[in-house]
């Protein structure tokens, strides 16, 4: 993206050609917007066969974080990071709205920091499991239960007396 501004105002998100498409933030262009890659599961004709059709440009004016519109003074690169999962409503860009190689332009981008936290926790858990050849949490949880149970019993007794 060569400019931080849109060429024309975007239509309302209810005018989107496709709605509720899932994707991943690929790039954040501070301060203006960035690029999203649509998931393989997106059911748009040819989107999985032509890489350019998987790209969505978004402008910061259409970003919703945790259900609230992103504030004008918020740093985009603090609000969204590459790898964040998002849901988008899109229309074809046709280079009308923004000078971007992306085929689509987002009219609405919805992200959740809760989802980012869950995704990060799952990634870290999987890395730990892979690094130690781990197949089940059951023995670990049993060991932790045996270790912590006396402390929990004492704590319970202290708050009930």
C-alpha positions as CSV (number, residue, x, y, z in Angstrom):
1,X,0.0,0.0,0.0
2,X,1.5,3.3,-1.1
3,X,-0.9,5.7,0.6
4,X,-2.4,5.9,4.1
5,X,-5.6,7.3,2.7
6,X,-8.5,5.8,0.7
7,X,-9.2,7.1,-2.8
8,X,-12.9,7.1,-2.1
9,X,-15.1,6.6,1.0
10,X,-15.9,2.9,1.6
11,X,-19.5,1.8,1.3
12,X,-21.3,0.6,4.5
13,X,-20.5,-2.9,5.6
14,X,-24.0,-4.1,4.9
15,X,-23.2,-3.6,1.2
16,X,-20.5,-6.2,1.3
17,X,-20.5,-8.8,-1.5
18,X,-19.3,-11.5,1.0
19,X,-19.8,-11.4,4.7
20,X,-18.3,-13.2,7.7
21,X,-15.2,-14.6,5.9
22,X,-12.5,-15.8,8.2
23,X,-8.8,-14.9,7.7
24,X,-5.5,-14.0,9.3
25,X,-3.7,-10.6,9.6
26,X,-0.6,-10.9,7.4
27,X,0.7,-7.3,7.5
28,X,0.0,-4.2,9.4
29,X,0.8,-0.9,7.7
30,X,1.1,1.7,10.4
31,X,-0.9,4.0,10.5
32,X,-3.3,3.2,7.6
33,X,-4.3,-0.5,7.5
34,X,-2.8,-3.7,6.2
35,X,-3.4,-7.1,4.5
36,X,-5.4,-10.1,5.5
37,X,-5.2,-13.6,3.9
38,X,-8.5,-15.4,3.7
39,X,-8.7,-19.0,5.0
40,X,-8.6,-22.0,2.7
41,X,-12.1,-22.8,3.9
42,X,-13.6,-19.6,2.4
43,X,-16.1,-20.7,-0.3
44,X,-15.6,-18.1,-3.0
45,X,-15.1,-19.4,-6.5
46,X,-11.4,-19.7,-7.4
47,X,-10.2,-18.1,-4.2
48,X,-8.1,-21.1,-3.3
49,X,-6.6,-21.5,-6.8
50,X,-5.5,-17.9,-7.4
51,X,-3.3,-16.5,-4.6
52,X,-4.1,-12.9,-5.4
53,X,-7.8,-13.6,-4.7
54,X,-7.0,-14.5,-1.1
55,X,-5.6,-11.1,-0.2
56,X,-7.8,-8.4,1.5
57,X,-6.7,-4.8,2.1
58,X,-8.2,-3.2,5.2
59,X,-8.2,0.4,6.3
60,X,-8.1,1.3,10.0
61,X,-11.5,3.0,9.7
62,X,-13.3,-0.4,9.4
63,X,-11.5,-2.2,12.3
64,X,-13.6,-3.4,15.3
65,X,-11.6,-4.7,18.2
66,X,-13.5,-6.7,20.9
67,X,-16.8,-5.3,19.5
68,X,-15.7,-1.6,19.6
69,X,-14.6,0.5,16.6
70,X,-10.9,1.2,16.7
71,X,-10.3,4.8,18.0
72,X,-8.7,7.3,15.7
73,X,-5.8,7.9,18.1
74,X,-5.1,4.1,18.7
75,X,-2.0,2.6,17.3
76,X,-3.0,0.1,14.7
77,X,0.2,-2.0,15.3
78,X,-0.6,-2.3,19.0
79,X,-4.2,-3.3,18.2
80,X,-3.7,-5.9,15.5
81,X,-0.6,-8.1,15.0
82,X,0.3,-10.5,12.2
83,X,-1.3,-13.9,13.0
84,X,-4.4,-12.4,14.6
85,X,-7.6,-14.2,13.5
86,X,-10.3,-11.9,12.0
87,X,-13.7,-12.0,10.4
88,X,-14.2,-9.7,7.4
89,X,-16.9,-8.4,5.1
90,X,-15.5,-7.7,1.6
91,X,-16.1,-6.2,-1.8
92,X,-13.8,-6.3,-4.9
93,X,-11.3,-3.5,-4.8
94,X,-10.7,-3.0,-8.5
95,X,-8.1,-0.3,-7.5
96,X,-11.0,2.1,-7.0
97,X,-10.9,2.4,-3.2
98,X,-7.3,1.9,-2.4
99,X,-4.0,1.5,-4.4
100,X,-3.3,-2.1,-3.3
101,X,-2.5,-5.3,-5.1
102,X,-5.2,-7.0,-3.0
103,X,-8.2,-8.2,-4.9
104,X,-10.7,-7.5,-2.0
105,X,-11.1,-4.6,0.3
106,X,-12.6,-5.0,3.7
107,X,-15.7,-3.0,4.7
108,X,-15.5,-4.5,8.2
109,X,-12.7,-6.3,10.1
110,X,-13.6,-7.9,13.5
111,X,-10.9,-9.1,15.8
112,X,-10.8,-10.3,19.4
113,X,-7.9,-10.1,21.8
114,X,-9.4,-13.0,23.6
115,X,-9.0,-15.1,20.5
116,X,-5.4,-13.9,20.2
117,X,-4.8,-15.1,23.8
118,X,-6.3,-18.5,23.2
119,X,-4.4,-18.9,20.0
120,X,-1.1,-18.0,21.7
121,X,-1.7,-20.3,24.6
122,X,-2.5,-23.2,22.2
123,X,0.6,-22.5,20.1
124,X,2.8,-22.5,23.2
125,X,1.2,-25.6,24.6
126,X,1.7,-27.5,21.3
127,X,5.4,-26.3,21.2
128,X,6.0,-27.7,24.7
129,X,4.3,-30.9,23.9
130,X,6.3,-31.4,20.7
131,X,9.6,-30.5,22.3
132,X,9.2,-33.2,25.1
133,X,7.4,-35.8,23.1
134,X,4.3,-35.4,25.2
135,X,1.2,-37.4,24.4
136,X,-1.2,-36.8,27.3
137,X,-1.8,-34.3,30.1
138,X,-3.4,-36.9,32.4
139,X,-0.2,-38.0,34.3
140,X,0.9,-34.3,34.7
141,X,-2.5,-33.3,36.0
142,X,-2.6,-36.3,38.4
143,X,0.9,-35.3,39.7
144,X,-0.2,-31.7,40.2
145,X,-3.4,-32.7,42.0
146,X,-1.4,-35.0,44.4
147,X,1.1,-32.2,45.0
148,X,-1.4,-29.3,45.5
149,X,-4.3,-31.1,47.3
150,X,-2.9,-30.8,50.8
151,X,-2.4,-27.0,50.3
152,X,-5.9,-26.6,48.9
153,X,-7.3,-28.5,51.8
154,X,-5.5,-26.3,54.3
155,X,-6.6,-23.2,52.4
156,X,-10.2,-24.3,52.4
157,X,-10.1,-25.0,56.1
158,X,-8.6,-21.6,56.8
159,X,-11.3,-19.7,55.0
160,X,-14.2,-21.7,56.4
161,X,-13.2,-21.2,60.1
